[in-house]
Amino acid sequence: MKGSTYPALFSPLKIKNLTIKNRTVMMPMGTNFACVDGSISREHMRYYIQRAKGGTGLIIVENVNVSFPVGSNGTTQLRMDQDRFIPRFFELCEALHAEGCSVSVQLNHAGASARSSRIGVQPVSASNHPSKRGSEIPRPLTAEEIHGIVKDFGAAAKRAQNAGFDSVEIHAGHSYLLSQFLSPTTNDRTDQYGGSAENRARFLCEVAQEVRSQVGPKFPIMLRLSADEFVSGGNTLEDTLEYLKYVADLVDVFNVSCGLNDSLEYQIDSCFRPDGWRSYMARAVRERFGKPVITMGNIRDPQVAESILERKDADLIGLGRALIADPEWAWKAQNGQLEEIRKCISCNIGCAGNRIGKNRPLRCTVNPSVIDGEAYKNLKVIRPCTVVVIGGGTAGLEAACTAAEVGCTVSLLEQSDHLGGHTTDLIRLPDKARMGDFTKYLVHRASKLENLTVLLNTPGSVDKIRELKPDIIVNATGSVPVLPNIPGLRDVTDQEGSPVRTVFSMISHVDSYPSDMTGKKVVVAGGGAVGLDMMEFFATRGAEVTVIELLPALGNDLDPITKVCDANLMKKHKVRQLTGTRLLEVQKTQFLVEADGKQVALPLDYGFICLGMRPFAPALEEINSEFAGAAEILNIGDSLKAGQIISGVRSGRNILRTLRRFGFLISDCV
């Protein structure tokens, strides 16, 4: 099965003086990889080069600031407001072109999405409306200031052209400045830039005209837009089609996205949205204006991309998190290596959670080396090394595969009859199904390695480990639910006939819960990620759900997309949220809690204990005693510290550091 399986996806497209070799486009996604002065770092360049080497047709470099500092977005952001940034961008374009990849760059002004604590002045916008609920109030721009920003966009576009970019993209969506002028939710001006669709689009039209005047008639200009804002009073798809008619003749490609800051779960897709669900919006723009359009939205499967192109919903397929997860997505799809694709699971933890939620550099749950990809596979051990991994969850599988890929002889001991650990349980929840893609990828990866032996139904006993004569022992035995000494909790939870369960017991009985639970009372103890998964499952089935949490807020460990999504879901389904509330006693028919110094009984038909997870390493002490000095012993993943999959997978890949430290590998690259 070769590229001919997807003839539309791997056909070229010519747009003015630009020819894109295939229909895959890397979406512009902030990374926090930029240097503090706004220049592109060497790590940043390696990140993009990996995606070009992986066969991507067009890379749109993440948004660059055209007006520093007031237009800044994020903790660190690339800049295109001065000529001094051109040389490094030229190097990037040169490197991407050498891989046969076309390259664009997104021009942006953050407007009210900037923060005064970062830019040193009050943010600016169309009017004095914040870009999202609870953020600071911006000041309206004067007409003179608008004209200055128009010039900034044009100057930045010219710099991009001089740096070697093949096109530029104007960002007019996602609650940034141009979007703030377009949206009725943030623009209540009464001058020529407010009111009618034509007036609200005027700023954008002036920007597009200035950019065109700077780059000439043959240089492609793309426009990113929020086709449906998915907020009350915001632009609908039909509203957007109305204002686009004023700018359509000025741009060559529409990059059709959606959502604003207050509808972030549409802008950065939640895990449960179907593959390619946004393509109807792209089709509407394409049919109205007859110009090439890009669609995106949870596209993981090459066949989904092919079908979108075949039915002419879009001309180009936008891949965002899919290319963070696997830089070689395009190459693998074209060469029929579908099982080799490391699919994004839409968890939003390492990408949006890190960059937006915590101001950290971009990371990925399923790809522990976002910048350098699989370069480590070029390394090989310089002397024999035997590794025994105990536990076949995601952390153990990553450690075993990584060690085998660099030449170690590896045995993976798993006491159950299957690999995957907790993920094989969690995927039984409808909204967690995508996690199964990662398990399938890891199991397939392991199956190809002749020097990796998987032993199922095999506990990691001292006798078995001794038989294998390891140089390195990796304990990855996972975690179990926390069951504190609360009266009644251990007597009632997970007992036969009891309606009170932990999450894994609930999942093992998931098919027994009716689809219509109207009138049933569900009480969830614990408002973290797992507790809110339970909330979502039952609230959407009509149950009356109460969530109790000792901390002042629910979902402290969630990424920003899931937080917004869960908040909106709880509001829609009238979920009762009891924060600052302590669980005092567990009974079969009720939970007793303390809130505001008062004891309250919460009757239940079903109760769930979601108070966190704790490490489970039952044999580690004996292993340490038996093999101390004879083998290096590592404890990784949840068996070291219960947490998210991202930390466990990263600790699995970190076996490379152990191999280097003990002289099995010689490299500065791990």
C-alpha positions as CSV (number, residue, x, y, z in Angstrom):
1,M,0.0,0.0,0.0
2,K,1.7,3.2,-1.2
3,G,0.8,6.8,-1.7
4,S,-1.7,5.9,-4.5
5,T,-4.0,4.8,-1.6
6,Y,-4.5,8.5,-0.9
7,P,-4.2,10.1,-4.3
8,A,-5.9,13.3,-3.3
9,L,-3.9,13.8,-0.1
10,F,-0.6,13.3,-1.9
11,S,-1.3,15.4,-5.0
12,P,0.3,18.8,-5.5
13,L,-1.5,22.2,-5.3
14,K,-0.4,25.4,-7.1
15,I,-1.5,28.7,-5.6
16,K,-0.1,31.7,-7.6
17,N,3.7,31.3,-7.5
18,L,3.6,28.6,-4.8
19,T,3.4,24.8,-5.4
20,I,2.7,22.7,-2.4
21,K,3.9,19.1,-3.0
22,N,1.0,17.5,-1.1
23,R,-2.1,18.6,0.8
24,T,-0.8,18.3,4.3
25,V,-0.3,21.6,6.2
26,M,1.2,22.0,9.6
27,M,-0.9,24.4,11.5
28,P,0.6,27.4,13.3
29,M,0.8,26.5,16.9
30,G,2.6,28.4,19.7
31,T,5.5,26.5,21.3
32,N,7.3,28.8,23.8
33,F,10.5,27.7,22.1
34,A,11.4,31.2,21.0
35,C,14.3,33.0,22.5
36,V,13.4,35.7,25.1
37,D,14.3,38.4,22.5
38,G,11.8,37.0,20.0
39,S,14.2,35.3,17.7
40,I,13.9,31.7,16.7
41,S,16.1,29.3,18.7
42,R,18.1,26.4,17.4
43,E,15.7,24.0,19.2
44,H,12.9,25.7,17.5
45,M,14.5,25.2,14.1
46,R,15.1,21.5,14.8
47,Y,11.4,21.2,15.8
48,Y,10.2,22.5,12.4
49,I,12.9,20.6,10.4
50,Q,11.7,17.3,11.9
51,R,8.2,18.0,10.5
52,A,9.6,19.0,7.1
53,K,11.7,15.8,6.9
54,G,8.5,13.9,7.8
55,G,7.0,14.8,4.5
56,T,4.7,17.7,5.4
57,G,3.7,19.7,2.3
58,L,3.4,23.2,3.9
59,I,4.5,24.4,7.3
60,I,2.8,27.6,8.6
61,V,5.2,28.8,11.3
62,E,3.5,29.9,14.5
63,N,2.3,33.4,15.0
64,V,4.8,36.1,15.0
65,N,4.3,39.5,16.6
66,V,4.1,42.4,14.2
67,S,3.9,45.2,16.9
68,F,6.2,44.7,19.9
69,P,5.5,44.8,22.8
70,V,1.8,45.6,22.8
71,G,0.9,42.9,20.3
72,S,2.7,40.1,22.2
73,N,1.0,36.8,22.7
74,G,2.3,34.3,25.2
75,T,5.4,34.1,27.5
76,T,7.8,33.9,24.6
77,Q,6.8,34.7,21.0
78,L,8.6,35.0,17.7
79,R,8.8,38.6,16.4
80,M,8.8,40.0,12.9
81,D,8.7,43.7,13.8
82,Q,12.4,44.5,13.1
83,D,14.8,43.6,10.3
84,R,17.2,41.9,12.7
85,F,14.9,38.9,12.9
86,I,15.3,38.2,9.1
87,P,18.6,36.3,9.1
88,R,17.6,33.5,11.4
89,F,14.2,33.1,9.6
90,F,16.1,32.9,6.3
91,E,18.1,30.0,7.8
92,L,14.8,28.3,8.8
93,C,13.3,28.7,5.3
94,E,16.5,27.5,3.7
95,A,16.4,24.3,5.8
96,L,12.7,23.6,5.2
97,H,13.0,24.2,1.5
98,A,16.0,21.7,1.4
99,E,13.5,19.0,2.6
100,G,11.1,19.9,-0.2
101,C,8.7,21.6,2.2
102,S,6.9,24.9,1.5
103,V,6.8,27.4,4.3
104,S,4.5,30.2,5.4
105,V,4.4,32.3,8.6
106,Q,1.4,33.7,10.5
107,L,1.3,37.4,11.3
108,N,-0.5,38.4,14.4
109,H,-1.3,41.1,16.9
110,A,-2.7,39.8,20.2
111,G,-4.8,42.8,21.1
112,A,-6.8,42.2,24.3
113,S,-5.3,38.7,24.6
114,A,-2.0,40.3,25.7
115,R,-1.4,40.8,29.4
116,S,-0.2,44.0,30.9
117,S,2.1,42.1,33.2
118,R,4.0,41.0,30.1
119,I,3.8,44.0,27.8
120,G,4.0,46.7,30.4
121,V,1.0,48.7,29.2
122,Q,-2.8,48.2,29.1
123,P,-3.8,45.8,26.3
124,V,-5.6,47.3,23.3
125,S,-8.7,46.2,21.4
126,A,-11.7,47.3,19.4
127,S,-13.6,48.3,22.5
128,N,-13.2,47.9,26.3
129,H,-14.3,44.3,26.4
130,P,-12.0,41.6,27.6
131,S,-11.0,38.8,25.2
132,K,-12.3,36.2,27.7
133,R,-14.3,36.0,30.9
134,G,-12.3,37.3,33.9
135,S,-9.4,38.8,32.0
136,E,-8.3,42.4,32.1
137,I,-10.1,45.3,30.4
138,P,-8.4,46.6,27.3
139,R,-8.6,50.2,26.0
140,P,-10.1,50.9,22.5
141,L,-7.6,51.8,19.8
142,T,-7.8,55.2,18.1
143,A,-8.1,55.4,14.3
144,E,-4.6,56.7,14.1
145,E,-3.3,53.7,16.1
146,I,-5.2,51.3,13.8
147,H,-3.5,52.9,10.8
148,G,-0.1,52.3,12.5
149,I,-0.9,48.6,13.1
150,V,-2.0,48.2,9.5
151,K,1.5,49.5,8.5
152,D,3.1,47.0,11.0
153,F,1.4,44.1,9.4
154,G,2.6,45.2,5.9
155,A,6.1,45.7,7.1
156,A,6.2,42.3,8.8
157,A,4.9,40.7,5.6
158,K,7.7,42.2,3.6
159,R,10.3,41.0,6.1
160,A,8.8,37.5,5.8
161,Q,9.1,37.6,2.0
162,N,12.7,38.8,2.3
163,A,13.4,36.0,4.7
164,G,12.4,33.4,2.1
165,F,8.9,32.5,3.2
166,D,6.6,31.3,0.3
167,S,3.5,33.0,1.7
168,V,2.1,34.8,4.8
169,E,-1.0,34.2,6.8
170,I,-3.0,37.0,8.5
171,H,-4.5,35.8,11.8
172,A,-8.0,37.1,12.1
173,G,-9.5,34.5,14.5
174,H,-9.2,33.0,18.0
175,S,-9.8,36.2,20.0
176,Y,-6.8,38.1,18.7
177,L,-6.9,41.7,17.6
178,L,-8.4,41.4,14.2
179,S,-10.9,38.9,15.6
180,Q,-11.8,41.4,18.3
181,F,-12.8,43.8,15.6
182,L,-14.8,41.2,13.7
183,S,-16.8,39.8,16.6
184,P,-19.9,41.6,17.9
185,T,-19.0,40.3,21.4
186,T,-15.9,42.6,21.6
187,N,-16.7,45.4,19.1
188,D,-19.3,48.0,20.0
189,R,-17.6,50.9,18.3
190,T,-19.7,53.6,16.6
191,D,-17.1,54.8,14.1
192,Q,-16.1,53.4,10.7
193,Y,-14.6,50.3,12.5
194,G,-17.8,49.2,14.2
195,G,-21.5,48.4,13.7
196,S,-22.1,46.7,10.4
197,A,-20.3,43.7,9.1
198,E,-18.6,45.9,6.5
199,N,-17.3,48.3,9.2
200,R,-16.2,45.5,11.5
201,A,-14.2,44.0,8.6
202,R,-12.6,47.3,7.6
203,F,-9.5,46.9,9.8
204,L,-8.9,43.4,8.3
205,C,-9.4,44.7,4.8
206,E,-6.9,47.5,5.4
207,V,-4.4,45.0,6.7
208,A,-4.9,42.7,3.7
209,Q,-4.6,45.6,1.3
210,E,-1.3,46.8,3.0
211,V,0.1,43.3,3.0
212,R,-0.7,42.9,-0.7
213,S,0.9,46.3,-1.5
214,Q,4.1,45.1,0.2
215,V,4.4,41.5,-1.2
216,G,3.1,42.0,-4.7
217,P,0.4,40.3,-6.8
218,K,2.0,36.8,-7.1
219,F,2.8,36.1,-3.5
220,P,0.1,34.1,-1.7
221,I,-1.8,35.6,1.2
222,M,-3.7,33.3,3.6
223,L,-6.3,34.3,6.1
224,R,-7.1,32.4,9.3
225,L,-10.5,33.0,10.7
226,S,-13.0,31.7,13.3
227,A,-15.8,30.7,11.0
228,D,-18.2,30.1,13.9
229,E,-17.3,31.7,17.2
230,F,-19.6,29.3,19.2
231,V,-20.4,32.0,21.8
232,S,-23.6,33.7,22.6
233,G,-24.0,36.8,20.4
234,G,-20.9,36.0,18.4
235,N,-20.5,35.5,14.7
236,T,-22.1,32.4,13.3
237,L,-20.9,30.7,10.1
238,E,-23.5,32.7,8.1
239,D,-22.3,36.0,9.7
240,T,-18.7,35.1,8.8
241,L,-19.6,34.5,5.2
242,E,-21.2,37.9,5.1
243,Y,-18.1,39.8,6.3
244,L,-15.7,37.7,4.3
245,K,-17.1,39.1,1.0
246,Y,-15.3,42.3,1.8
247,V,-11.9,40.7,2.0
248,A,-12.2,37.7,-0.3
249,D,-10.6,39.4,-3.3
250,L,-7.6,40.3,-1.2
251,V,-6.5,36.8,-0.1
252,D,-5.7,33.6,-1.8
253,V,-6.4,30.9,0.8
254,F,-8.8,30.7,3.7
255,N,-7.6,28.8,6.8
256,V,-11.0,27.9,8.3
257,S,-10.9,27.5,12.1
258,C,-13.5,28.3,14.7
259,G,-14.0,29.4,18.3
260,L,-12.9,32.2,20.6
261,N,-11.2,32.2,24.0
262,D,-14.6,31.6,25.7
263,S,-15.2,28.6,23.5
264,L,-11.7,27.2,23.6
265,E,-12.9,23.6,23.5
266,Y,-13.9,24.3,19.8
267,Q,-10.8,26.2,18.9
268,I,-8.5,23.4,20.3
269,D,-10.6,20.3,19.9
270,S,-11.6,18.3,22.9
271,C,-10.8,14.6,22.8
272,F,-14.4,13.5,22.1
273,R,-15.0,15.5,18.9
274,P,-15.1,13.4,15.7
275,D,-12.2,13.4,13.3
276,G,-12.5,16.2,10.8
277,W,-15.8,17.5,12.3
278,R,-15.1,21.1,11.2
279,S,-14.9,20.5,7.5
280,Y,-18.5,21.6,6.9
281,M,-17.4,25.2,7.7
282,A,-14.5,25.0,5.2
283,R,-16.9,23.7,2.6
284,A,-19.2,26.6,3.1
285,V,-16.4,29.1,2.6
286,R,-15.1,27.2,-0.4
287,E,-18.5,27.1,-2.1
288,R,-19.2,30.8,-1.4
289,F,-15.8,32.2,-2.6
290,G,-14.3,29.6,-4.9
291,K,-10.8,29.8,-3.3
292,P,-8.7,27.1,-1.7
293,V,-9.5,26.4,1.9
294,I,-7.7,24.6,4.8
295,T,-9.7,22.5,7.3
296,M,-8.5,21.0,10.5
297,G,-10.0,19.4,13.6
298,N,-8.9,16.1,15.2
299,I,-7.7,14.7,11.9
300,R,-5.7,11.7,12.8
301,D,-6.5,9.1,10.1
302,P,-5.2,9.6,6.6
303,Q,-8.5,8.1,5.2
304,V,-10.4,10.8,7.0
305,A,-8.2,13.4,5.3
306,E,-8.6,11.7,1.9
307,S,-12.4,11.6,2.2
308,I,-12.5,15.4,3.1
309,L,-10.6,16.1,-0.1
310,E,-12.6,13.7,-2.2
311,R,-15.9,15.3,-1.3
312,K,-14.4,18.7,-1.8
313,D,-15.0,20.1,1.7
314,A,-11.4,21.5,1.5
315,D,-8.3,21.7,-0.6
316,L,-5.7,21.3,2.2
317,I,-5.6,19.3,5.4
318,G,-4.5,21.1,8.5
319,L,-2.5,19.0,11.0
320,G,-1.7,20.5,14.3
321,R,-1.3,18.3,17.3
322,A,-1.1,15.3,14.9
323,L,2.3,16.6,13.8
324,I,3.4,17.3,17.4
325,A,2.7,13.7,18.2
326,D,4.3,12.3,15.0
327,P,6.5,14.5,12.8
328,E,6.5,11.7,10.1
329,W,2.7,11.5,9.8
330,A,2.7,12.5,6.1
331,W,5.6,10.2,5.2
332,K,4.1,7.2,7.0
333,A,0.7,7.8,5.5
334,Q,2.1,8.1,2.0
335,N,4.1,4.9,2.4
336,G,1.2,2.9,3.9
337,Q,2.8,2.6,7.3
338,L,-0.4,3.3,9.1
339,E,0.3,1.2,12.2
340,E,3.5,3.2,12.6
341,I,1.7,6.5,13.0
342,R,1.9,7.8,16.6
343,K,-1.6,9.3,16.7
344,C,-2.4,12.3,18.9
345,I,-4.9,11.4,21.6
346,S,-6.3,14.9,22.0
347,C,-5.5,15.0,25.7
348,N,-4.2,18.7,25.4
349,I,-1.9,18.2,28.3
350,G,1.6,18.6,26.9
351,C,0.6,21.1,24.2
352,A,-2.1,23.5,25.4
353,G,-1.8,22.5,29.0
354,N,1.9,23.4,29.1
355,R,1.9,26.5,26.8
356,I,-1.4,28.1,27.6
357,G,-2.0,26.7,31.1
358,K,1.4,26.9,32.6
359,N,3.6,29.1,30.3
360,R,5.9,26.2,29.7
361,P,7.5,25.0,26.4
362,L,5.5,22.6,24.3
363,R,5.6,18.9,25.1
364,C,3.5,15.9,24.1
365,T,2.0,13.0,26.1
366,V,2.7,10.4,23.4
367,N,5.9,11.9,21.9
368,P,8.5,12.3,24.6
369,S,10.9,14.1,22.2
370,V,9.0,16.8,20.4
371,I,12.1,18.6,19.2
372,D,14.4,15.8,18.0
373,G,11.8,13.1,17.2
374,E,13.3,9.6,16.8
375,A,16.9,10.7,16.3
376,Y,17.8,8.5,19.3
377,K,17.3,5.4,17.1
378,N,20.6,6.2,15.3
379,L,22.4,5.4,18.6
380,K,23.5,1.9,19.4
381,V,24.9,0.4,22.7
382,I,28.6,-0.1,22.5
383,R,28.6,-3.3,24.7
384,P,25.9,-5.9,25.5
385,C,23.2,-4.7,27.9
386,T,20.3,-6.8,29.3
387,V,17.2,-4.9,30.5
388,V,14.3,-6.3,32.4
389,V,11.1,-4.2,32.6
390,I,8.4,-5.1,35.1
391,G,5.0,-3.8,34.1
392,G,3.6,-3.4,30.6
393,G,1.7,-0.1,30.9
394,T,2.6,3.0,28.8
395,A,5.7,3.8,30.9
396,G,7.0,0.3,30.9
397,L,6.3,-0.2,27.2
398,E,8.1,3.1,26.3
399,A,11.2,2.1,28.4
400,A,11.3,-1.4,26.9
401,C,10.9,-0.3,23.3
402,T,13.4,2.5,23.7
403,A,16.0,0.2,25.2
404,A,15.5,-2.4,22.5
405,E,15.7,0.2,19.7
406,V,19.2,1.1,20.7
407,G,20.3,-2.5,20.9
408,C,19.7,-3.7,24.4
409,T,18.3,-7.2,25.0
410,V,15.0,-6.6,26.7
411,S,12.5,-8.7,28.6
412,L,9.1,-7.1,29.5
413,L,7.3,-8.9,32.4
414,E,3.5,-8.3,32.6
415,Q,1.5,-10.1,35.3
416,S,-1.8,-9.7,33.4
417,D,-2.8,-11.2,30.1
418,H,-2.5,-7.9,28.1
419,L,-0.4,-4.8,27.7
420,G,-1.4,-1.2,28.2
421,G,-2.0,-0.9,31.9
422,H,-4.7,1.5,33.0
423,T,-5.3,2.8,29.5
424,T,-6.9,-0.5,28.5
425,D,-9.5,0.2,31.2
426,L,-10.0,4.0,30.6
427,I,-10.7,3.5,26.9
428,R,-14.0,1.9,27.8
429,L,-15.2,5.4,28.7
430,P,-16.6,6.8,25.5
431,D,-14.7,10.1,25.7
432,K,-11.3,8.3,26.3
433,A,-11.4,6.0,23.3
434,R,-8.6,7.8,21.5
435,M,-6.2,6.7,24.3
436,G,-6.4,3.3,22.8
437,D,-4.6,4.5,19.7
438,F,-1.5,5.1,21.8
439,T,-1.6,1.6,23.4
440,K,-2.0,0.0,19.9
441,Y,1.0,2.0,18.7
442,L,3.2,0.9,21.6
443,V,2.1,-2.7,21.3
444,H,2.8,-2.7,17.6
445,R,6.1,-1.0,18.1
446,A,7.1,-3.7,20.6
447,S,6.0,-6.5,18.3
448,K,8.5,-5.5,15.7
449,L,11.6,-5.6,17.9
450,E,13.3,-9.0,17.8
451,N,15.4,-8.2,20.8
452,L,12.3,-7.4,22.9
453,T,10.6,-10.4,24.5
454,V,7.1,-9.8,26.1
455,L,6.1,-12.3,28.8
456,L,2.4,-12.0,29.7
457,N,0.9,-13.6,32.8
458,T,4.4,-13.3,34.3
459,P,4.9,-11.4,37.6
460,G,8.2,-9.7,38.2
461,S,9.4,-12.0,40.9
462,V,12.9,-12.0,42.1
463,D,13.5,-15.6,40.8
464,K,12.3,-14.6,37.3
465,I,14.5,-11.5,37.2
466,R,17.5,-13.4,38.5
467,E,17.0,-15.9,35.7
468,L,17.3,-13.1,33.1
469,K,20.6,-11.8,34.5
470,P,19.8,-8.1,34.0
471,D,22.2,-5.1,33.9
472,I,19.3,-2.8,34.4
473,I,15.9,-3.4,36.1
474,V,13.0,-1.0,35.4
475,N,10.1,-1.2,37.8
476,A,6.9,0.2,36.1
477,T,4.1,-1.4,38.1
478,G,1.8,1.6,38.1
479,S,-0.6,2.9,40.7
480,V,-3.8,2.0,42.5
481,P,-6.7,4.2,43.8
482,V,-6.2,6.0,47.1
483,L,-8.6,4.7,49.8
484,P,-8.0,6.8,52.9
485,N,-9.0,5.8,56.4
486,I,-12.5,7.4,56.2
487,P,-15.2,5.7,58.2
488,G,-17.1,3.2,56.0
489,L,-15.0,3.9,52.9
490,R,-13.1,0.6,52.7
491,D,-16.0,-1.4,54.1
492,V,-18.4,-0.2,51.3
493,T,-16.3,0.7,48.3
494,D,-16.1,-2.0,45.6
495,Q,-18.0,-4.5,47.7
496,E,-20.6,-6.9,46.1
497,G,-24.0,-5.3,46.0
498,S,-22.6,-1.8,46.9
499,P,-23.3,1.1,44.6
500,V,-20.1,2.8,45.7
501,R,-17.1,2.1,43.5
502,T,-13.6,3.3,42.6
503,V,-13.1,4.4,39.0
504,F,-11.6,1.0,37.7
505,S,-14.4,-0.9,39.3
506,M,-16.9,1.5,37.7
507,I,-15.2,0.9,34.3
508,S,-15.4,-2.8,34.6
509,H,-19.1,-2.4,35.1
510,V,-19.5,0.4,32.6
511,D,-22.0,-1.4,30.4
512,S,-24.3,-2.0,33.3
513,Y,-25.2,1.7,33.7
514,P,-28.3,2.7,31.7
515,S,-28.1,5.3,29.0
516,D,-31.0,7.2,30.6
517,M,-30.3,7.9,34.2
518,T,-32.8,10.7,34.7
519,G,-33.7,11.2,38.4
520,K,-30.8,9.1,39.6
521,K,-28.5,10.7,42.2
522,V,-24.8,10.3,41.6
523,V,-22.2,11.6,44.1
524,V,-18.5,11.8,43.2
525,A,-15.9,12.2,45.9
526,G,-13.0,14.0,44.3
527,G,-13.0,16.8,41.7
528,G,-9.8,16.1,39.9
529,A,-9.5,14.7,36.4
530,V,-10.8,11.2,37.2
531,G,-13.7,12.6,39.3
532,L,-14.7,14.9,36.5
533,D,-14.6,12.0,34.0
534,M,-17.2,10.3,36.2
535,M,-19.2,13.5,36.3
536,E,-19.2,13.8,32.6
537,F,-20.2,10.2,32.0
538,F,-23.3,10.4,34.3
539,A,-24.3,14.0,33.8
540,T,-24.7,13.5,30.1
541,R,-27.0,10.5,30.8
542,G,-29.3,12.8,32.8
543,A,-28.3,11.9,36.3
544,E,-28.4,14.5,39.1
545,V,-24.6,14.7,39.8
546,T,-22.9,16.2,42.8
547,V,-19.1,16.6,43.0
548,I,-17.4,17.2,46.3
549,E,-13.8,18.5,46.5
550,L,-11.7,19.5,49.5
551,L,-9.8,22.1,47.5
552,P,-11.4,25.5,46.6
553,A,-11.9,24.6,43.0
554,L,-12.6,21.6,40.8
555,G,-10.2,20.4,38.1
556,N,-6.9,21.9,39.4
557,D,-4.9,19.3,37.5
558,L,-6.8,19.8,34.2
559,D,-5.5,21.4,30.9
560,P,-7.3,24.7,30.0
561,I,-9.4,23.1,27.2
562,T,-10.8,20.4,29.4
563,K,-11.4,23.0,32.1
564,V,-13.5,25.2,29.8
565,C,-15.3,22.1,28.4
566,D,-16.1,20.7,31.9
567,A,-17.2,24.1,33.2
568,N,-19.6,24.5,30.3
569,L,-20.9,20.9,30.7
570,M,-21.5,21.3,34.4
571,K,-23.4,24.5,33.8
572,K,-25.5,22.9,31.1
573,H,-26.4,19.8,33.2
574,K,-26.7,21.8,36.5
575,V,-24.0,19.7,38.3
576,R,-23.8,20.6,42.0
577,Q,-20.3,21.6,42.9
578,L,-19.3,21.4,46.6
579,T,-15.8,22.8,47.0
580,G,-14.0,23.2,50.3
581,T,-16.0,20.1,51.3
582,R,-14.6,17.2,53.3
583,L,-15.8,13.6,53.0
584,L,-16.6,12.3,56.6
585,E,-18.2,9.0,56.1
586,V,-19.2,6.6,53.3
587,Q,-22.5,4.7,53.5
588,K,-24.2,2.6,50.9
589,T,-27.0,5.1,50.5
590,Q,-25.3,8.4,51.2
591,F,-22.0,10.3,51.8
592,L,-21.7,12.4,54.9
593,V,-19.7,15.5,54.3
594,E,-18.6,18.7,56.1
595,A,-19.1,22.0,54.3
596,D,-18.8,25.4,55.9
597,G,-18.5,23.8,59.3
598,K,-21.8,21.9,58.9
599,Q,-22.4,18.2,58.4
600,V,-24.5,17.4,55.4
601,A,-25.9,14.0,54.1
602,L,-25.8,13.5,50.3
603,P,-28.2,10.7,49.3
604,L,-27.0,8.6,46.4
605,D,-28.0,5.9,44.0
606,Y,-24.4,5.6,42.8
607,G,-21.3,6.9,44.5
608,F,-17.7,7.1,43.3
609,I,-14.5,7.4,45.2
610,C,-12.0,9.4,43.0
611,L,-9.5,10.7,45.6
612,G,-6.4,10.2,43.6
613,M,-3.9,7.4,42.9
614,R,-0.9,6.2,44.8
615,P,2.2,4.3,43.6
616,F,2.1,0.5,43.5
617,A,5.4,-1.2,43.7
618,P,4.9,-4.3,45.9
619,A,8.2,-6.1,45.0
620,L,10.5,-3.1,44.7
621,E,11.9,-3.4,48.2
622,E,12.8,-7.1,47.7
623,I,14.3,-6.3,44.3
624,N,16.4,-3.5,45.8
625,S,17.6,-5.9,48.4
626,E,18.4,-8.7,46.1
627,F,20.0,-6.9,43.2
628,A,21.7,-3.9,44.9
629,G,25.2,-3.6,43.3
630,A,24.5,-6.3,40.7
631,A,22.1,-4.2,38.5
632,E,21.0,-0.7,38.2
633,I,17.4,-0.4,39.5
634,L,15.0,2.2,38.2
635,N,11.5,3.0,39.4
636,I,9.5,4.9,36.8
637,G,6.1,6.2,36.0
638,D,3.2,5.9,38.4
639,S,5.0,3.4,40.6
640,L,7.4,6.2,41.4
641,K,4.8,9.0,41.5
642,A,1.3,8.7,40.4
643,G,0.5,11.2,37.7
644,Q,-0.4,11.7,34.0
645,I,0.6,9.5,31.1
646,I,2.9,12.2,29.9
647,S,5.3,11.9,32.9
648,G,5.4,8.2,32.7
649,V,6.2,8.0,29.0
650,R,8.9,10.6,29.5
651,S,10.4,8.6,32.3
652,G,10.4,5.5,30.1
653,R,12.3,7.3,27.3
654,N,14.8,8.5,30.0
655,I,16.2,5.0,30.1
656,L,18.6,6.5,27.5
657,R,20.1,8.6,30.2
658,T,20.7,5.6,32.4
659,L,22.4,3.8,29.5
660,R,24.6,6.7,28.9
661,R,25.5,7.1,32.5
662,F,26.6,3.5,32.8
663,G,28.6,3.6,29.6
664,F,26.4,1.6,27.4
665,L,25.8,4.6,25.1
666,I,28.2,7.4,24.2
667,S,26.2,10.5,23.1
668,D,25.4,14.0,24.1
669,C,22.0,13.8,22.5
670,V,20.0,11.9,25.1
